[in-house]
């Protein structure tokens, strides 16, 4: 555990170095240019800090590279560290596998040092992950997120074209198993697109993990397993094997009812499936919402299945949306596929390290020092950038 009680560029860099030997590993970065005057590491670092400071494009990274304070920080004597044209060429010639390895190291070091706190006491403190597809500019990709405090992305796989999210995510899951080993998490959360015996079998047999799938209410009218479950849940009185609960979820402002039962089957899969039907009614708007949950983890009770289905939204709300707010990840940064993959890996790395850095801050002390401000990610990033200006505008040729 690393406790940090001040926000500045020096502390952030020290944090990155302690966690993954950031500067040491960065020296090994290479690209496809012959005899480059500007190192690939310097270019990567410029893009990295542009993301930390909330830069929205490589053009803004170009503008950052022109600032005297940043040039002093990275140790450049040039009037401009690097142009956006050179950035495109260099990044397109880098090997994305090295960045993937960095993400693996970030995850494992954060886990072993206790930075990734399990976020799911309602689910028995299970280690949880989530997979989902999203758009990055003109490209689509499947992403793997560790759901914890904080939640961080640790895997990325380009979707070749629309309609290929499921096989791409299956491929990504297999890669995560190779990098991290079987059973690196306990439960994987996905949406209804992943209702497939091939995907379920990959989770249980290849990855050694259970899967929980949230399905929309209308899907109960078309899937045989849900039709069978509905037939049992509608019986009066309910059979003893059906778990039925009612309650109120104050955090979501809903009342709910859940029916759950196990020992269902899916054709093509040998694993027993537990099914839950969830009905929630808004306390304020009285709107009724129905959805279904299936899981291979029979130990989950009815309410845990409902909670798990809601936690699946973490990858959208705390993942993709937060990433886009910080890095403008949905912007078309490039039209080149290899450049896009490397660039997106850099953005994911910057976002993960920033999330982990913030998680180690003594927020109570920070609020006192800064006069009770709201310690949002935007504020933290502004404080890091302001410290760069404060340090290097007052010093001559000082390097860290």
BAPAKE-156240 format. One record per residue: x, y, z of N, C-alpha, C in turn. Coordinates in pm, whole numbers, plus 50000, padded with zeros to 5 digits. Example, Ala and Ser with C-alpha at 12.3 -4.5 7.8 and 13.67 -1.06 7.14 Angstrom:
! residues 2
513194943150780512304955050780513204967050780/512854977550708513674989450714512905000350787/
This chain:
! residues 400
500854988150000500005000050000500885012450000/500565021849912501295034449903500335045549939/500685053650040499835064750080500455077750031/499665085749959500165098249902499315109649954/499945120150008499175131150064499445144549995/500095144149878500295156549802500105153549653/499655163749578499385162049436500355170549356/501275164149286502165171449196502795161649098/503425167148997503995159048890505085149748942/505845154349043506925146149098506375133949170/505325136049252504725124649323504085114849226/503445120049121502815111149024503865102748952/504965108948910506015101548842506635091048936/506855094849061507415085149158506465073449176/505185076349179504185065749192504285056149074/504335061448953504415052948833505705044748832/506795050848876508065043648880508045032548984/507445035449100507375025149205506495013549161/505435016949091504465006449055504964997848941/505475003848833505834995948714507194999448654/508055006448732509365010548678509155018048546/508275028048550507805035148432508955040148344/509865047548403510965053448326511915042648275/512215032848357513145022148317512575013948202/511325010048211510715002348103510535010847977/510265023647998510035032347884511245033647793/512445032447851513655033547771513765022447667/512995011847685513065000547593512085001847476/511265012147479510285014347372511015017647241/510585010947135511145013647001509995014846901/510305021346787509335021746678510045017946548/509355019046436509905014246308510735024746234/510895036746289511685047046221513165043446224/513875047246120515315044846113516055057246161/516975055346255517795066146310516955078346350/515975076546438515125087846477515875098146562/515585110746541516185121246623515465122746756/514205119046759513415119546882513045105246920/513355101347041513145087447080511675083847087/511385071247064510005066247075509485068047218/510355066847316509955068347456509515082747483/510235092347429509865106347448508505109247385/508255103047272506965104847204505845098347285/506085086147329505075079247410504775087247537/505835092447599505655099847723504845112747700/505055119047585504285131047551502805127847538/502495116947468501095112747453500505108647588/501295101947668500875097447801500475109447888/501345119247897501055130847982499965139647923/499855139747792498735146847731497415140947780/497345127747792496145121247846495955124547993/497025124648070496945127848213496405142048232/496845151348147496415165248159495055167848093/494445157448039493125159047978493155163347833/494295161347764494395164647622493435156447539/492865162447436491775156247361492175150847225/493455152847184493885148547051495405149047044/495955143646935497405144646914497795159046882/496885166846829497165181046807497415187946940/496635184447041496855190147174498145184847235/498505172347204499795167047249500925175047184/500745178647058501705187346987501845200647061/500715206447100500745219347171501405217847308/501155206647376501835204147503503345203447483/503755196847374505175195047347505895208247319/505155218647287505745231747258505975240047386/505345235947495505445243847618506825242147682/507405253247724508755252947780508815244347906/507775245347990507795237648114507805222648086/507045218247985507025203947954508355199547893/508935207947807510235204647746511305203147855/511265211747956512215210348067511955197348144/510685194348163510335182348241510855169548175/510695168448044511125156247975512585156947931/513245168047960514675169147931515005171947786/514135178947716514375181847576514935196047560/515965197447476516535210547448515975216447318/515095209147252514485213947128513415224347160/513115233047064512055242847082510685236147086/510605224447024509385216447027509795202047046/509215195247143509605181347168509345172747045/508125173246994507765164846880506485170146816/506385169246684505175173546615504135162446612/502895166246583501845156046577502075146646459/502695151346350502995142646236503975131746276/505025135546349506005125646396505375116046495/504465121046577503755112446672503015101346598/502285105146493501535095246416502485084546361/503595088746302504545079346243505145070146347/505555075846461506195067946565505225058046629/504065062846669503095054146737502655042846645/502495045746516502105035346421503155024646405/504385027646441505475017846429505855011046559/505105013646667505375007246795504684993746803/505154985246893504584971946914503594972547030/502324970447002501304971447106501474960847214/502174949947183502324939147282503094943847405/504024953247386504774958447500503854966147594/502924973947536501954981147618500994971547689/500634960547623499794950347686500514944347807/501804942347794502584936947904502614946948020/502714959647988502664969848092501344969348168/500254967448094498944966748160498864954548252/499454943648210499474931748296500234934648425/501374941348412502184944548529501454954148621/500794964248562500014973748643498984966248726/498244957248663497204949848733497794941248844/498834933548813499374924348913500034931849029/500734942849000501344950449109500274957149194/499234962549130498154968949205497434958749293/497274946649242496604936149319497444931749438/498724929149413499584924049521499884934549628/499824947349591500084957849689498804962849757/497684956749725496434960049791495734972449741/496134977349623495494989349569494124986449509/493934974549456492644970849397491794964349506/490944972349567490104967349674488834961349617/488484949549664487274942949617486074951649652/485224953749554484144963649566482784957349594/482724944349609481414937749603481084929849730/480974936549845480624929049967479284922049956/478364927749875477044921249859477154908049783/478264906149711478474893649638479504884749706/479734887149833480684878949906482134882249874/482394894949837483754899449804484414891049695/483644887649594484204880449480485114889549399/486124883849336486944891049239486164891249108/485874903249059484934904548947485584911748830/485244907148710485654913748587484444915948499/484624924048395483544926548299484144927948160/483424922848061483814924547920482664931247846/483024940847761482004947047677482694953447557/481914955847453482434962447334482034977047332/482854985247267482554999547256483255005147134/482935017747103483555024446990484655033847034/485755033546961486865042846981487085049946847/486475061646829486595068146700485985059346592/486745056246487486235047946378486405033146405/487005029546518487285015546549486375010446661/486134997346660485394990546765486354981346839/486114979346968486984970447044486244964447161/486674952547201486224946347325487244949847433/486734953247550487614957047661487334948347782/488394945747858488274938047982488574947448097/487634947948192487794956748308487784948548437/488684951848527488634946448662487734955548743/486674949848801485704957648877486134957649023/486674968849067487194970049202487154984749242/487884988249346488055002149385489535005449376/490005012049271489245016449154489105005149053/488215007148954488094997848842489045002248732/489774992748672490734996348567490624986648450/490884991848329490934983348210492294976448204/492274963448173493534956148163493654948348033/492684949747942492744942347816491954949247707/492434947747583491814954147468492004945147346/490944943547266491034935747143490174942547037/490754945646923490034952446815488984943146755/487754948346740486684941246673486804943846523/486984933546441487254935846298486114942646223/484874939746262483734946246199482504944046287/481464951646258480244950446337479684936246329/479154931846442478614918246448479624908046497/480864912346523481914903146566482374905546709/481534912146789481934914646928482074901747008/481144892446992481194880147073482454872047046/482794868646921484034861146899485284869046940/485244882246925486384890446964486564890147115/485464891147188485544890747335485984877047384/485564866547314486024853047349487524851847329/488004857447219489444857747192490184865647301/489624877147341490234885247446490294877647577/489224870647612489204863047737490294852447737/490464845647625491514835447616492904841847633/493094853647577494374860647593494604864647739/493544868947808493684872847948494084860748032/493554849147999493924836948072495404833748051/495884835447927497304833047899498204842647976/497774855047990498584865048059498524863648210/497354860048262497154860648407496864847148472/496644836848391496384823548446494904821048470/494544808348483493154804748511492744809948648/491444812648660490844817048786491444830148837/491874839148747492414851948793491304860948847/490044857848812488884863848878487914852648912/486874856048987485864846149026484634846548936/484264858748893482994860448823483154870948713/482654867848594482694876948481481284881848450/481114895048439479804901048414479714905448268/478634901648200478444905248059476954907848033/476644912947913475254915447879474694904047794/473464905947748472744895247680473374890447550/474224898747488474904894547365475724881847388/476174879747512477084868847543476364855947584/475044855847565474294843647592474594833647479/475604825547502476094816047402476764804647475/476454792447434477074781147503478584780947482/479044785947363480494786347339481174795847437/480564807447460481174817047552481124811947695/479994806547734479864801147870480874790047893/481024781147795481994770247808483414775547818/483734786147742485074792047749485334797647888/484344804447944484494809948079484824799048181/484014788548181484124778348286485284768748259/485394763748135486394753548104487794759548083/487884770248004489194775847970489704785348077/488814794548122489234804748218489074800348363/488234790348387488024785848525487244795748608/486384803748543485624813848615484134812248584/483314817348673481874817348650481484829848572/480294829348512479824840548432478414844148477/478124857148474476774862048504476354870848387/475184867748330474704874548210473394881548241/473334894548210472084902048226471384902748091/470104899348089469314899447966468124908647982/467744915147875466594924147877465304916247896/464294923247946463034916647976462394909847857/462474916147739461834910447621462504897547575/463744895247618464424883047579463814870847645/463034873047751462354861947815461294855647727/460884862947622459854857647532460424848847421/461764848847406462354841847292463314830647330/463904830947447464874820847486464194809647565/464454797347524463784785847587464064784947736/465314787747776465654786447918464844796248002/464594808147946463824818148020462324814948016/461874809047907460484804547901460224793748006/461194784448018461054773848119461024779848259/461914789448283461954795848415460664803348444/460144810548343458894817948362457754808448397/457744796648336456704786948366456744782648512/457934781148566458064777148706457754788748800/458234800748763458044812348851456584816748859/455774812948760454364817048757453454807348832/454014796148878453204786348950452744791849086/451534788149126451014791949256450444779649325/450954776149440452064782749510453394779849442/454394787749475455714785649417456304772549467/456954765049381457634752849425458734756049526/459084746949612460094749649716461484752949659/461754748649534463074751449478463214765849428/462104773249428462154787149382462394796449501/463414804749487463694814949588462984827849546/462174833349637461444845649607461714855849716/462114867749675462374878349772461764891449723/461464900249819461014913749791461824923249877/461944935649831462674945349910462714958949843/463494967749904463684981349852465174984149840/465564989549727466954993549704467005008749709/467405014149824467395028649843468385035649750/469515029349723470535035749639470045037649496/469185028649449468645029649313467225034849311/466665037449428465315042849441464305033949371/464355020849402463405011349345462965001449453/461774996249435461364984249507461544972649410/461754960749463462044949649373461444936649421/461274927649325460894913849352461774905049264/462274894049319463164885249243462724870749263/462604863549151462394849049153463664842449101/464134832049167465374825449122465284810449146/465884802949056465944788449069467134783248989/467644771849028468814766148963468514753748882/469594747648834469554734848763468864735548627/468934747148561468494748048423469644744148332/469334741948204470374737648110470284745547981/471464747147916471544753347784472114742947688/471494741447574471984731747476473424735147435/474264725047438475664726947401476574729647517/476024731147638476844733747756476484723647865/477504717747929477214707748033476984713848171/477044727148181477034733448312475624737548354/475314735048482474014738948537473924754148543/472754759148508472534773548502471474777648605/471754788348677470764794048768470144806248700/468824807548710468094818148642467334826648744/467334839748723466554848748808465764858348720/464524860748760463704871248699463614882648799/463924894848752463944906548841462894916648793/462054920848885461104931748856461404943148953/461704954748897461974966548978460974977548941/460514984849041459574995849021460155008449082/460265019049002460815031649051459955037549160/460575041749269459825047449380459245060949342/459955068549260459475081849222458575081349099/458985073848996458235074148871457285062448852/457325052548943456445040648938456645032648809/457765035148739458025027748615458525013748647/457945003848579458314989848602459364985548500/460394979048550461464973948464461674959148498/461704950848395461924936448414463164932248337/464024924748402465174918948333465464905148392/466294897748320466634884148359468134883148385/468494873748470469904871248501470134856248498/471184852048429471574837948437473024837248481/473374826748552474744825248601475104810548617/476394807948605476894794448634477304793148780/477234804148854477624803848995476384801449081/476144788849110474914784849180474834790449322/475994794249380476004799149518475364812749532/475234820249423474634833449432473144832249463/472684840149561471254840049591470524849849501/469224850649518468394858749427468824873349425/469024879249543469394893449546470804895649494/471714886349519473064887749465473064887549313/472184879749253472074879749108471574893149057/470614899049127470114912249090471214922749102/471934922449212473014932149235474124930449131/474474917949100475514915349001475144920848864/473864919848828473414925248699473584940348694/473344947048805473544961548809475034965348807/475844957648875477284960548877477884959448737/477254951548649477744950448512477854964048445/477034973648488477074986848428478324994748465/479124989348559480364996248597481254998548476/481324988748386482224990048271481775001248179/480495004448180479995015448098480145028848170/479675029348296479645042148367480995046348422/481675037248491482975040548550484125037148457/483815030448346484845026548251484835035248127/483985031748030483995038547900483685053447911/482665057047988482305071147998483395079148069/483935073648177485005080648250486255081848164/486575071248091487735071448001487555082147895/486365083147840486115093047735486175107347790/485655109247912485725122647973487175127047991/488035117648026489425121148053490275121947926/490075112847832490995111647719490355114047583/489025116647580488325118247452488525105847365/488385094147427488685081547360487765078547242/486595084747237485685082347125486005091347006/486945100247023487395108946914488205100746812/488135104646686488945097946582490365103446590/491205096746668492595100946684493415097246560/493045086546493493815081646379492935072746292/493335070946166492635061846076493445049046053/494615048046114495485036346097495245026546211/494985013846178494595003846279495695001246381/496954999646335498024996746430498305008746520/498275020646460498475032646540497375034146643/496135031346601495005032046694495205022646812/495635010446785495785000546894496825005046995/497985009546946499035014247037498565026547113/497965035947042497495048247104496465045347212/495525036447183494495033147281495095026147403/496105017847381496795011547494497455022147582/498025032547520498635043347598497575050547680/496415053247619495335059947691494835051447807/494685038447784494235029447891495265028848004/496545028647968497615028348068497585041148151/497495052548085497455065348156496245065948249/495095061548200493865061848279493975052748401/494545040848383494685031448494495625036848601/496775042148558497745047448655497175059648727/496415067748655495785079448718494755075048821/493925065148786492925059948879493605054449006/494665046848987495365040849101496045051549186/496635061649122497265072649195496235079749281/495075082749224494025089749298493545081349416/493485068149396493005059349503493935059249624/495195063449604496155063449714496295077049783/495575086949735495645100249795494905100549928/495435108150021494765110650148493765122050123/492555118450084491595128250038491205138250146/491125133850270490765143050377491825153950391/493095149750385494175159550395494205168550272/493965162650153493955170450029492875181250035/491695177750082490615187550089490935198950185/491635195650295492025206250389493065215450326/494045209550257495115217450196494555226650089/493585221350009493045229049896491725236049929/491435237250056490275245350095488935238850072/488835225850092487565218950083487035216949942/487925216649844487485214849705486965200649683/486185199049576485725185749536486865178849462/487325167649514488525161149461488155151949343/487685158049236487365150549116488635147249039/488505138248941489655134948858490145147348783/489225155548737489625167648664490445176848753/490025178248880490785186648973492185180948996/492275167649018493575161349042494495163648923/493965161748801494785163548681495245178048665/494365187348697494735201448690495835204748791/495745198748909496765201149011498115195548968/498115183848903499365178048853499965187048747/499135191848653499635200548547500115213948603/499365219548699499755232248760501105231048830/501355219448892502635217548961503785217248861/503535211748742504555211748637504925226148600/503915234448585504155248448550504875255648663/504435253048787505035259948902506505256348920/506825243448901508215238948922509125243748812/508705241948687509625243948575509605257948515/508625266048555508695280048512509615287948601/509915282248720510755289248817512205284148817/512475273648738513805267748737514365267348597/515685266948589516375266448461517005252648440/516545245948334517155233248293517215223048405/516145221848479516085212048588515375199648540/515985187948559515375175448518515055167148641/514035158848628513705149548737514315136048704/
